[in-house]
C-alpha cells in the first residue's frame, strides 16, 4: 500500500509539472496555430520561417487565460494518472502471483523478457481501458481553448454530457489507436533493449547498467515510431464532439480512426505536434489568420 501510494504521489507530481507541455502539444496536434510564423534560425544557423515553440505558445495561453489557463484539464488527468497507477500495480501483482515468476531463470533470457513484457502489456492495457474516459475529458477540456467554449467545465458534468450526447462509446473515442500504440511501443522498447543487452554490449557491463542505458534509448526510439498512433487517438477523442477544435476547418468528421490516419498521411501531418521546438512551416501551405491554422 505504501509503495502504491508513493507511486501515485510521484505520478501526480509529474502530471502537474507536465500539464502545460501536454496542453500546448494537444492544441498543436489539433492544428490550432494562434500565432503566425516568424523569421528565426534553425539548428544550423540558417534563417527560416518558424512556428512558435513551446514557450511562445504557452505565453500566448497565459496572455488569454492567465497562468491558471495552462492547467485546464488537470483534474481529470490527475484522476487518470492515480487510477491508472493503482490498476496497473494491482493487475501486475495478480499476474505475477498466477505466473509464479521463476527465480532460477536468468533475467536476461528471451523467455523471461517475453513473460515480463506480456504481463506489462496486460497491466498497461487494463489501466488504459479503465482510465480512457478521463483521458477523453482531459483532451476536450483543453481543446475548448480554440472556440472559447465551456461545454466541459467539470469532470462530473463532462461525464453526464458525453453520456447524454454520445452514449457509452463516447467515453472510448480514440481508444483503439491508443491501445495499439502503447502495445507496439512496449514490445519495440523491450525487444530492442533485449537485443542490445544480449548482442551489442560487452559482457563486463552489469545488467543494471545495461538496462539503464538501453531502456532510455529504445524507449525514445519506440515512442518516435509509434507517435502517429498517439496523434490519431487524440484527434479521434475530440472529433465531432461539438467543439470548434473537433470540427471544420480544423478537422473533417472522420468515419473511423483508419480514415483519420489516411487523411493525415495524405496531408503529410503524421508527425504534427511531435516536436515543440524548431517547428517548421508546413511545406506548400499558407497561414490563414482568420482560422488560426495552415491550409
Backbone bond lengths (Angstrom), bond angles and torsions (degrees), N, CA, C in turn:
res aa  C-N    CA-C-N  psi(-1)  N-CA   C-N-CA  omega(-1)  CA-C   N-CA-C  phi
1 X - - - 1.467 - - 1.517 111.06 -
2 X 1.339 115.96 -43.08 1.464 120.25 -179.47 1.520 110.50 -63.89
3 X 1.342 115.61 -40.59 1.463 120.21 179.53 1.523 110.89 -64.76
4 X 1.333 116.74 -42.62 1.463 121.05 178.91 1.527 110.93 -64.62
5 X 1.336 116.54 -40.32 1.466 120.61 179.53 1.521 111.20 -64.42
6 X 1.335 116.16 -40.28 1.469 119.41 178.79 1.521 111.04 -66.30
7 X 1.326 116.52 -36.96 1.468 120.45 177.41 1.528 110.90 -65.25
8 X 1.345 116.20 -40.39 1.464 120.06 178.65 1.519 110.84 -64.51
9 X 1.331 116.75 -43.63 1.467 121.03 179.79 1.521 111.39 -64.27
10 X 1.325 116.39 -43.78 1.467 120.53 178.59 1.522 110.77 -63.53
11 X 1.346 116.03 -44.12 1.462 120.59 179.01 1.515 112.13 -63.32
12 X 1.313 116.54 -38.81 1.468 121.17 179.37 1.525 110.77 -65.72
13 X 1.326 115.93 -40.97 1.461 119.57 178.30 1.513 112.03 -62.91
14 X 1.331 116.43 -44.49 1.466 120.60 178.61 1.523 111.33 -65.61
15 X 1.329 116.35 -34.75 1.461 120.98 178.50 1.522 110.97 -63.60
16 X 1.324 116.40 -44.69 1.466 120.95 179.18 1.520 110.66 -62.93
17 X 1.327 116.61 -44.41 1.461 120.68 -178.21 1.525 112.52 -66.18
18 X 1.322 117.05 -34.77 1.461 120.76 -176.70 1.523 113.79 -90.54
19 X 1.335 117.35 -2.58 1.463 120.51 -175.95 1.532 113.32 -58.32
20 X 1.342 120.56 -48.44 1.473 119.52 178.78 1.528 112.70 -58.22
21 X 1.326 116.45 -38.83 1.471 119.79 179.53 1.519 110.76 -64.33
22 X 1.333 116.73 -45.08 1.456 119.65 -179.67 1.526 110.78 -65.85
23 X 1.329 116.70 -37.98 1.466 121.35 179.95 1.519 110.60 -58.84
24 X 1.329 116.43 -50.22 1.464 121.15 179.10 1.529 110.04 -62.65
25 X 1.315 116.60 -42.39 1.466 121.56 -178.10 1.529 111.42 -60.38
26 X 1.326 116.86 -43.60 1.465 120.99 -179.24 1.531 111.02 -64.01
27 X 1.341 117.12 -43.05 1.462 120.05 179.90 1.520 111.15 -64.73
28 X 1.325 117.36 -36.75 1.463 121.28 176.75 1.526 110.23 -68.36
29 X 1.337 116.73 -40.01 1.466 120.50 179.01 1.523 111.27 -59.80
30 X 1.318 116.34 -39.34 1.469 120.96 179.65 1.533 110.93 -67.84
31 X 1.331 116.49 -24.62 1.457 120.53 179.77 1.514 113.68 105.02
32 X 1.327 117.26 10.21 1.460 121.29 -178.92 1.523 110.02 -81.55
33 X 1.319 116.66 121.43 1.459 122.62 -179.33 1.525 108.97 -127.29
34 X 1.337 118.57 87.90 1.460 121.47 -175.73 1.520 114.43 -72.19
35 X 1.330 117.18 -15.92 1.461 121.38 -178.22 1.524 110.11 -117.16
36 X 1.334 118.23 136.19 1.465 121.15 -179.59 1.523 111.65 -71.93
37 X 1.326 117.60 162.35 1.470 120.66 178.11 1.529 110.76 -63.38
38 X 1.303 115.35 150.15 1.461 121.32 176.92 1.522 109.72 -126.37
39 X 1.319 116.24 156.81 1.461 121.12 179.69 1.526 109.12 -79.81
40 X 1.315 116.04 121.34 1.460 120.80 179.91 1.510 110.48 -142.51
41 X 1.308 116.47 -165.16 1.465 121.07 -179.38 1.530 109.59 -122.55
42 X 1.325 115.01 139.72 1.461 119.10 177.84 1.521 109.86 -82.96
43 X 1.329 116.90 -174.08 1.464 120.82 -176.09 1.531 112.29 -65.76
44 X 1.335 117.35 -16.29 1.459 121.10 178.82 1.532 112.33 -96.69
45 X 1.342 116.33 0.59 1.452 120.23 176.76 1.513 114.77 90.08
46 X 1.317 117.50 1.94 1.472 120.82 -179.08 1.526 110.22 -83.58
47 X 1.339 115.77 144.52 1.461 120.28 178.33 1.523 110.74 -76.08
48 X 1.311 115.84 124.99 1.468 121.80 178.73 1.529 108.18 -144.87
49 X 1.327 115.37 159.86 1.466 119.61 174.11 1.527 108.54 -82.82
50 X 1.324 114.41 128.55 1.462 120.35 -177.31 1.522 110.93 -125.38
51 X 1.340 114.22 153.85 1.460 120.51 174.15 1.527 108.46 -86.84
52 X 1.331 117.65 153.83 1.461 120.03 -179.30 1.524 111.73 -59.00
53 X 1.319 115.60 139.09 1.454 120.93 179.29 1.518 111.90 -84.88
54 X 1.315 114.96 -168.05 1.466 121.48 -176.10 1.532 112.60 -54.94
55 X 1.328 116.60 -48.69 1.464 120.18 -173.12 1.534 111.96 -70.57
56 X 1.340 117.04 -40.34 1.469 119.97 178.39 1.523 110.65 -66.10
57 X 1.325 116.50 -39.41 1.466 122.05 179.18 1.535 109.70 -65.63
58 X 1.336 115.77 -45.71 1.476 120.29 179.98 1.532 110.37 -63.89
59 X 1.329 116.79 -37.46 1.467 120.88 178.62 1.522 110.84 -62.36
60 X 1.347 116.10 -36.93 1.466 120.55 177.69 1.525 110.71 -65.68
61 X 1.325 117.04 -41.69 1.474 120.82 178.54 1.524 110.42 -62.32
62 X 1.331 116.17 -43.31 1.467 120.53 178.01 1.527 110.77 -61.79
63 X 1.329 116.41 -38.72 1.465 121.09 179.27 1.527 111.04 -62.80
64 X 1.317 117.03 -35.79 1.466 121.65 -177.57 1.529 111.72 -84.17
65 X 1.329 117.06 -47.26 1.473 121.71 -172.04 1.523 114.87 -115.86
66 X 1.328 117.68 0.47 1.452 119.10 -175.73 1.528 111.41 81.28
67 X 1.332 116.11 175.35 1.474 119.51 -178.61 1.522 112.15 -62.22
68 X 1.325 116.48 -34.25 1.465 119.49 179.68 1.528 111.37 -63.61
69 X 1.335 116.45 -23.58 1.458 120.24 -179.89 1.513 113.32 -63.42
70 X 1.335 117.47 -23.95 1.462 121.05 178.91 1.528 112.64 -70.65
71 X 1.341 116.22 -10.19 1.463 119.84 -175.10 1.528 112.64 -114.54
72 X 1.327 116.48 23.33 1.469 119.41 173.67 1.521 109.63 -64.13
73 X 1.320 116.03 136.53 1.460 120.27 -179.51 1.514 113.72 83.13
74 X 1.341 117.10 7.70 1.463 119.58 -177.11 1.529 112.30 -69.84
75 X 1.337 117.92 -40.35 1.472 120.80 -176.70 1.532 112.82 -59.76
76 X 1.351 119.43 -53.24 1.470 117.75 177.73 1.523 112.82 -64.56
77 X 1.331 117.00 -28.70 1.467 119.30 178.68 1.522 110.84 -70.61
78 X 1.335 116.80 -37.38 1.464 120.25 175.59 1.525 110.92 -64.92
79 X 1.337 115.86 -40.24 1.479 120.23 176.76 1.521 110.11 -61.29
80 X 1.326 116.46 -44.19 1.461 121.36 179.55 1.520 111.05 -61.65
81 X 1.333 116.32 -43.91 1.464 120.79 -179.38 1.526 111.83 -64.19
82 X 1.329 116.92 -46.85 1.468 120.73 -177.42 1.529 111.57 -66.59
83 X 1.333 116.00 -48.17 1.472 119.87 -179.28 1.520 110.65 -64.93
84 X 1.333 116.48 -41.70 1.459 120.98 -179.93 1.518 112.13 -62.09
85 X 1.331 117.16 -40.06 1.461 121.13 179.05 1.525 111.17 -63.79
86 X 1.328 116.84 -43.97 1.467 121.25 -179.48 1.528 110.86 -66.30
87 X 1.331 116.87 -46.81 1.468 121.11 -179.56 1.528 110.64 -61.78
88 X 1.320 116.52 -46.08 1.467 121.23 179.64 1.523 110.93 -58.31
89 X 1.333 116.82 -45.04 1.459 121.83 -179.10 1.531 111.79 -64.75
90 X 1.338 116.54 -44.72 1.464 120.66 -178.01 1.528 111.84 -66.67
91 X 1.342 116.18 -43.88 1.467 120.04 -179.66 1.524 109.92 -64.05
92 X 1.327 116.66 -40.80 1.460 120.71 179.63 1.526 111.03 -63.90
93 X 1.322 117.26 -39.50 1.470 121.26 177.55 1.525 111.27 -62.45
94 X 1.330 115.47 -44.68 1.467 119.85 -179.81 1.525 110.76 -63.60
95 X 1.335 117.22 -44.15 1.463 121.10 -179.22 1.521 111.65 -64.61
96 X 1.321 116.87 -39.59 1.465 120.68 179.18 1.527 111.12 -67.85
97 X 1.340 116.88 -37.96 1.471 119.87 179.42 1.524 111.36 -67.88
98 X 1.344 116.69 -36.83 1.465 120.02 177.93 1.523 111.21 -74.75
99 X 1.350 115.04 -38.16 1.465 119.08 -176.70 1.504 113.16 -74.57
100 X 1.344 115.77 -28.98 1.466 118.45 -178.98 1.506 111.57 60.46
101 X 1.333 116.64 65.90 1.463 122.21 -176.06 1.533 110.76 -52.16
102 X 1.308 115.21 126.98 1.466 121.10 -177.32 1.523 111.76 -76.86
103 X 1.334 116.22 132.34 1.454 120.01 178.64 1.525 111.35 -90.16
104 X 1.323 117.06 -14.13 1.456 120.59 -179.40 1.521 111.17 -80.84
105 X 1.302 117.61 -24.77 1.450 121.98 -175.90 1.527 110.39 -77.99
106 X 1.340 119.43 133.79 1.458 121.62 178.48 1.523 111.11 -59.13
107 X 1.342 114.86 140.60 1.461 119.70 -176.55 1.522 111.57 -62.82
108 X 1.347 116.28 -30.50 1.458 119.67 -174.92 1.524 113.74 -89.50
109 X 1.345 118.24 -0.19 1.450 120.36 -177.84 1.520 110.95 -66.09
110 X 1.321 115.57 148.45 1.460 120.64 -177.95 1.519 111.60 -60.08
111 X 1.346 115.89 -39.90 1.468 119.46 -178.97 1.529 111.18 -62.14
112 X 1.329 116.02 -41.37 1.455 120.09 179.73 1.522 111.12 -67.64
113 X 1.332 117.33 -39.26 1.473 121.46 178.05 1.525 110.38 -62.94
114 X 1.319 116.76 -41.42 1.464 121.02 178.83 1.527 111.21 -64.19
115 X 1.346 116.11 -41.72 1.464 120.02 178.91 1.527 111.15 -63.81
116 X 1.336 116.02 -48.11 1.465 120.03 -178.00 1.523 111.68 -64.79
117 X 1.318 115.85 -39.25 1.463 119.59 179.52 1.520 111.11 -67.57
118 X 1.309 116.91 -38.36 1.466 120.96 178.44 1.521 110.78 -64.30
119 X 1.339 116.70 -43.71 1.463 120.14 177.56 1.525 111.00 -62.26
120 X 1.311 115.11 -44.71 1.469 119.91 -179.72 1.525 111.02 -63.43
121 X 1.330 116.46 -37.13 1.467 120.88 178.92 1.529 110.98 -62.65
122 X 1.320 116.56 -45.21 1.466 120.66 -179.83 1.525 110.11 -65.09
123 X 1.335 116.59 -43.48 1.468 120.89 -178.47 1.526 111.09 -64.31
124 X 1.336 116.44 -44.79 1.472 120.49 179.57 1.529 111.02 -65.27
125 X 1.327 115.89 -42.05 1.466 119.86 -178.94 1.521 111.08 -63.67
126 X 1.334 116.60 -40.60 1.470 120.75 178.32 1.524 110.41 -63.25
127 X 1.331 116.71 -43.58 1.461 120.97 179.61 1.528 110.95 -64.90
128 X 1.320 116.28 -41.24 1.476 120.83 179.44 1.522 110.99 -65.00
129 X 1.332 116.64 -43.40 1.460 121.28 -179.25 1.528 111.32 -61.12
130 X 1.317 116.98 -43.96 1.467 121.13 -176.06 1.530 111.88 -74.14
131 X 1.331 117.05 -33.86 1.474 119.47 -175.35 1.525 113.56 -95.73
132 X 1.318 118.35 -2.96 1.467 119.91 -175.98 1.534 113.52 -59.36
133 X 1.333 119.92 -37.97 1.473 118.55 176.15 1.533 113.30 -55.65
134 X 1.331 116.97 -38.40 1.463 120.35 176.98 1.528 110.92 -67.64
135 X 1.321 116.02 -35.15 1.466 121.32 177.90 1.528 110.54 -64.03
136 X 1.321 116.30 -43.51 1.469 121.09 178.96 1.532 110.19 -61.74
137 X 1.320 116.80 -44.44 1.470 120.87 179.75 1.524 110.65 -64.13
138 X 1.331 116.64 -40.68 1.468 120.96 177.92 1.521 110.87 -57.38
139 X 1.320 116.80 -48.87 1.465 121.33 -178.09 1.528 111.42 -63.47
140 X 1.305 116.75 -41.18 1.466 119.81 -178.19 1.529 111.63 -70.33
141 X 1.330 116.69 -34.49 1.468 119.47 175.00 1.524 110.39 -61.93
142 X 1.314 116.74 -38.21 1.462 121.39 -179.49 1.523 111.96 -71.21
143 X 1.327 116.47 -45.10 1.464 121.32 -175.65 1.529 111.76 -67.69
144 X 1.311 117.74 -17.52 1.467 121.19 176.82 1.528 112.17 -59.78
145 X 1.307 117.16 -20.34 1.470 121.59 179.67 1.524 111.13 -58.83
146 X 1.317 116.79 -33.71 1.469 121.14 -175.36 1.524 111.40 -65.14
147 X 1.329 117.01 -49.57 1.457 120.74 -177.98 1.515 114.14 -98.62
148 X 1.339 116.42 5.92 1.467 122.27 -179.05 1.530 111.63 56.65
149 X 1.343 116.27 37.22 1.466 120.73 179.69 1.530 111.16 -85.51
150 X 1.304 115.05 166.32 1.474 122.01 176.15 1.530 110.35 -132.35
151 X 1.314 115.99 26.19 1.461 121.56 -175.84 1.525 111.65 -62.93
152 X 1.326 116.38 -39.70 1.469 121.17 -179.85 1.530 108.07 -110.64
153 X 1.328 115.05 74.88 1.468 120.54 -174.19 1.524 113.10 -89.87
154 X 1.314 118.18 -17.78 1.460 121.82 -179.90 1.514 110.34 -147.13
155 X 1.321 116.68 155.43 1.467 120.31 -175.95 1.526 111.89 -64.51
156 X 1.315 117.96 -48.12 1.468 121.24 -178.68 1.519 111.64 -66.49
157 X 1.333 117.19 -42.89 1.466 120.11 178.82 1.523 110.85 -66.77
158 X 1.332 116.63 -30.58 1.468 120.22 177.97 1.524 110.89 -66.41
159 X 1.336 116.63 -39.35 1.465 120.48 175.98 1.534 109.98 -59.10
160 X 1.324 116.66 -44.26 1.465 121.58 179.97 1.526 111.29 -63.80
161 X 1.327 116.41 -43.83 1.468 121.54 -178.89 1.520 111.51 -62.55
162 X 1.328 116.41 -47.47 1.468 120.28 -178.45 1.520 110.94 -64.29
163 X 1.346 116.94 -43.73 1.464 120.03 -179.30 1.530 110.81 -64.13
164 X 1.328 117.37 -39.78 1.464 121.45 -178.71 1.528 111.51 -68.34
165 X 1.324 118.30 -39.34 1.456 121.75 -174.06 1.530 113.72 -91.49
166 X 1.341 117.77 -31.63 1.465 120.10 -172.61 1.522 114.03 -125.75
167 X 1.318 117.47 -8.95 1.456 119.63 -178.22 1.525 111.40 76.78
168 X 1.333 115.78 -168.54 1.461 121.51 -178.00 1.522 112.00 -60.71
169 X 1.335 117.19 -37.81 1.464 120.37 -176.64 1.526 112.23 -62.74
170 X 1.323 117.20 -25.01 1.460 120.07 179.39 1.518 112.90 -61.40
171 X 1.336 116.67 -28.90 1.466 120.64 179.74 1.523 112.06 -73.58
172 X 1.328 116.78 -13.54 1.466 120.05 -176.13 1.520 112.45 -119.11
173 X 1.336 116.19 24.59 1.462 120.73 176.09 1.528 109.14 -63.67
174 X 1.314 116.72 127.76 1.462 121.39 179.32 1.511 114.53 80.97
175 X 1.328 118.35 9.92 1.471 121.20 -176.37 1.530 112.35 -68.44
176 X 1.339 117.63 -44.03 1.473 120.59 -174.10 1.524 112.41 -59.87
177 X 1.348 119.63 -53.19 1.471 117.66 178.81 1.524 112.99 -63.15
178 X 1.336 117.64 -29.82 1.465 120.12 178.08 1.525 110.67 -67.23
179 X 1.332 116.73 -44.64 1.461 120.49 177.83 1.525 111.24 -63.70
180 X 1.324 116.56 -45.25 1.465 120.46 -179.88 1.522 110.97 -61.14
181 X 1.331 116.50 -43.11 1.455 120.51 179.63 1.521 111.84 -63.25
182 X 1.338 116.69 -43.24 1.469 120.80 178.79 1.524 111.70 -62.43
183 X 1.329 115.66 -44.25 1.471 120.17 -177.81 1.531 110.98 -66.92
184 X 1.329 116.54 -46.03 1.471 120.07 179.26 1.524 111.11 -62.52
185 X 1.327 116.13 -42.47 1.458 120.40 -179.67 1.529 111.06 -62.91
186 X 1.327 116.58 -42.68 1.463 121.29 179.92 1.527 111.59 -62.07
187 X 1.339 116.30 -49.01 1.467 120.14 -177.88 1.522 111.36 -67.71
188 X 1.319 117.71 -40.93 1.462 120.33 177.23 1.520 110.93 -60.62
189 X 1.328 115.20 -47.21 1.461 120.71 -178.67 1.518 111.82 -60.42
190 X 1.326 117.45 -50.34 1.465 120.90 -175.40 1.524 113.12 -70.85
191 X 1.337 116.93 -38.67 1.465 119.18 -179.45 1.525 111.46 -71.84
192 X 1.337 116.77 -38.90 1.467 119.21 176.40 1.523 110.68 -65.42
193 X 1.334 116.25 -40.35 1.470 120.28 177.73 1.533 110.46 -62.22
194 X 1.331 116.52 -40.29 1.463 120.19 178.95 1.530 111.09 -63.39
195 X 1.343 115.81 -43.73 1.467 119.95 -179.86 1.523 111.08 -63.70
196 X 1.332 116.15 -42.15 1.462 119.91 179.24 1.527 110.51 -65.58
197 X 1.337 115.86 -46.19 1.463 120.32 -179.20 1.528 112.41 -62.44
198 X 1.332 116.22 -35.48 1.464 120.97 -174.27 1.525 112.89 -84.34
199 X 1.342 116.88 -41.82 1.459 119.78 -170.33 1.532 115.82 -113.95
200 X 1.340 117.16 -20.49 1.465 118.24 -173.08 1.523 113.97 -101.48
201 X 1.339 117.73 -29.62 1.459 120.08 -175.76 1.525 111.51 -94.56
202 X 1.312 114.98 154.31 1.456 120.84 -178.02 1.527 110.60 -72.17
203 X 1.316 114.64 153.06 1.463 119.70 -178.25 1.529 112.82 -65.84
204 X 1.325 116.94 -23.16 1.450 120.32 -177.15 1.514 113.80 -73.58
205 X 1.315 116.99 -15.68 1.455 120.58 -178.71 1.524 109.45 -80.64
206 X 1.325 117.64 134.21 1.464 121.03 -177.96 1.522 110.85 -70.78
207 X 1.334 115.42 159.40 1.465 120.80 -179.61 1.522 111.19 -62.24
208 X 1.333 117.30 -39.11 1.462 120.84 -179.80 1.520 110.63 -62.22
209 X 1.340 116.94 -42.76 1.469 120.81 179.08 1.517 110.83 -66.33
210 X 1.332 116.18 -41.17 1.466 119.72 179.77 1.522 110.92 -60.26
211 X 1.327 115.57 -44.98 1.463 119.75 -178.57 1.519 111.72 -63.75
212 X 1.328 116.56 -41.37 1.463 119.74 -177.07 1.520 111.75 -64.09
213 X 1.341 117.27 -39.22 1.449 120.44 -179.14 1.531 111.76 -78.41
214 X 1.314 115.94 -50.56 1.460 120.20 -173.25 1.521 112.47 -67.75
215 X 1.345 118.08 -39.16 1.462 120.99 -178.76 1.524 111.06 -63.32
216 X 1.336 116.67 -38.79 1.464 120.14 -179.89 1.526 110.77 -65.33
217 X 1.328 116.93 -45.58 1.468 121.33 -178.00 1.522 111.11 -67.82
218 X 1.327 116.14 -49.41 1.463 119.42 -177.08 1.526 111.58 -69.11
219 X 1.356 117.34 -32.82 1.465 120.37 177.26 1.507 111.54 -62.84
220 X 1.329 117.05 -42.87 1.461 121.52 177.97 1.530 110.69 -64.77
221 X 1.323 116.26 -44.45 1.466 121.50 -179.69 1.533 110.76 -62.63
222 X 1.338 116.80 -43.83 1.466 121.06 -179.14 1.524 111.45 -65.80
223 X 1.338 116.79 -39.63 1.471 120.09 -179.68 1.519 111.13 -66.09
224 X 1.326 117.32 -34.45 1.469 120.95 177.62 1.531 110.59 -66.35
225 X 1.328 116.27 -42.94 1.465 120.73 -178.04 1.527 112.38 -68.01
226 X 1.320 116.90 -33.89 1.471 120.24 -175.28 1.528 112.72 -98.93
227 X 1.339 117.61 7.32 1.465 120.03 -178.96 1.535 113.44 -57.08
228 X 1.347 119.70 -39.51 1.475 118.98 179.22 1.524 113.42 -53.91
229 X 1.341 118.18 -32.67 1.459 120.71 177.95 1.529 110.50 -66.14
230 X 1.337 116.48 -38.93 1.465 120.97 177.92 1.524 110.04 -63.70
231 X 1.329 116.12 -45.78 1.462 121.41 -179.36 1.527 111.52 -61.24
232 X 1.322 116.64 -48.73 1.470 121.33 -178.83 1.526 110.66 -63.47
233 X 1.327 116.95 -41.96 1.466 120.95 178.96 1.522 111.23 -59.52
234 X 1.334 117.08 -47.07 1.465 120.57 -178.91 1.522 112.16 -65.69
235 X 1.323 116.71 -38.32 1.471 119.86 179.28 1.527 110.92 -67.71
236 X 1.328 117.16 -38.87 1.460 120.36 179.05 1.527 111.49 -68.89
237 X 1.329 117.10 -29.15 1.462 120.84 -179.88 1.524 112.00 -67.37
238 X 1.335 117.43 -26.71 1.474 120.66 -178.30 1.521 112.81 -110.84
239 X 1.330 116.72 -4.61 1.463 119.68 -175.41 1.526 112.66 -67.95
240 X 1.322 116.01 130.02 1.471 122.87 175.15 1.532 112.67 53.89
241 X 1.343 115.68 41.36 1.468 119.82 179.72 1.530 111.33 -103.80
242 X 1.328 116.85 8.35 1.451 120.22 179.37 1.510 114.54 95.53
243 X 1.328 117.40 -0.75 1.461 122.08 177.65 1.525 109.99 -99.08
244 X 1.327 116.43 149.26 1.469 121.05 -177.93 1.529 111.26 -58.64
245 X 1.335 117.57 -36.57 1.455 121.12 -178.55 1.516 114.39 -69.38
246 X 1.332 117.33 -13.84 1.458 120.40 179.69 1.511 113.40 -107.73
247 X 1.339 116.35 10.82 1.458 121.94 -178.87 1.526 110.12 -126.66
248 X 1.334 116.48 173.67 1.460 119.67 174.27 1.519 109.41 -60.69
249 X 1.342 119.72 145.07 1.463 127.06 8.63 1.525 114.99 -85.66
250 X 1.332 117.92 -1.85 1.465 119.01 -175.76 1.522 112.61 -76.58
251 X 1.302 117.12 -34.55 1.464 119.50 -179.51 1.515 110.55 -157.36
252 X 1.335 117.35 139.54 1.468 119.48 171.87 1.520 109.23 -74.52
253 X 1.307 116.91 173.40 1.463 119.87 175.48 1.522 108.07 -81.45
254 X 1.314 116.60 110.07 1.467 120.62 -178.74 1.528 109.81 -80.16
255 X 1.329 115.63 138.79 1.468 120.16 179.51 1.524 111.71 -77.59
256 X 1.325 116.85 -26.04 1.461 122.25 179.06 1.523 108.70 -162.70
257 X 1.322 116.03 172.54 1.466 118.75 178.95 1.523 111.37 -67.81
258 X 1.324 116.92 -27.01 1.470 119.91 175.94 1.526 111.06 -68.87
259 X 1.331 116.44 -36.48 1.467 121.17 175.61 1.529 110.04 -64.09
260 X 1.321 116.29 -41.99 1.460 121.43 177.59 1.527 110.32 -61.85
261 X 1.325 116.19 -45.48 1.472 121.62 178.51 1.531 110.36 -58.61
262 X 1.326 116.11 -45.75 1.460 121.12 -178.67 1.523 111.78 -62.39
263 X 1.335 116.70 -43.66 1.469 120.98 -179.59 1.534 110.71 -64.64
264 X 1.315 117.06 -44.55 1.464 120.54 179.68 1.526 111.08 -63.88
265 X 1.340 116.20 -37.72 1.460 120.70 179.03 1.531 110.86 -64.99
266 X 1.312 116.44 -42.56 1.472 120.60 179.03 1.530 111.36 -63.56
267 X 1.331 116.28 -36.87 1.462 121.24 -178.01 1.527 112.91 -83.06
268 X 1.320 117.01 -8.09 1.462 120.73 -177.47 1.516 113.56 72.31
269 X 1.345 116.23 31.80 1.461 121.33 -175.97 1.528 113.77 -111.59
270 X 1.317 117.64 23.36 1.462 120.11 -175.61 1.536 113.20 -68.08
271 X 1.321 117.02 -18.59 1.471 119.35 179.74 1.527 112.09 -111.83
272 X 1.318 117.52 14.92 1.463 120.80 -178.09 1.535 111.14 -60.77
273 X 1.317 115.47 124.31 1.456 120.30 -179.35 1.517 114.42 89.00
274 X 1.325 117.33 -2.77 1.469 120.15 -178.25 1.523 111.40 -68.07
275 X 1.336 116.12 -34.30 1.461 121.17 177.64 1.522 109.42 -121.22
276 X 1.320 116.35 137.12 1.464 120.87 178.68 1.528 111.68 -109.41
277 X 1.337 115.79 10.89 1.460 121.56 176.27 1.532 109.06 -130.57
278 X 1.339 116.53 149.70 1.463 121.94 -178.62 1.530 110.95 50.97
279 X 1.322 115.89 49.84 1.458 121.29 -177.29 1.523 110.17 -81.26
280 X 1.313 115.38 121.13 1.456 120.70 -178.38 1.527 111.37 -82.19
281 X 1.320 115.68 152.07 1.459 121.05 173.63 1.523 107.87 -71.65
282 X 1.338 119.42 131.19 1.470 121.20 179.71 1.521 112.23 -55.61
283 X 1.311 116.66 131.68 1.459 121.76 -177.97 1.527 111.12 -65.40
284 X 1.325 116.23 135.24 1.456 121.73 175.86 1.514 114.98 73.99
285 X 1.344 117.19 12.61 1.469 119.93 -179.59 1.527 109.99 -123.51
286 X 1.332 115.43 155.25 1.467 119.45 179.41 1.518 109.62 -119.71
287 X 1.330 114.59 152.68 1.452 120.53 -178.65 1.522 110.05 -82.07
288 X 1.325 117.14 127.73 1.474 122.81 178.91 1.522 107.16 -105.90
289 X 1.327 116.00 108.25 1.457 121.07 -174.17 1.524 112.60 -62.33
290 X 1.332 117.23 -43.05 1.470 120.53 -177.19 1.518 112.41 -62.81
291 X 1.328 116.49 -33.02 1.465 120.64 -176.83 1.522 112.61 -97.64
292 X 1.343 116.79 -8.97 1.469 121.80 -178.83 1.528 111.69 54.92
293 X 1.331 115.21 49.19 1.458 119.38 179.26 1.526 109.45 -161.29
294 X 1.343 116.24 175.85 1.467 122.19 174.68 1.508 109.83 -104.33
295 X 1.311 115.15 145.40 1.470 118.44 174.92 1.525 109.74 -149.30
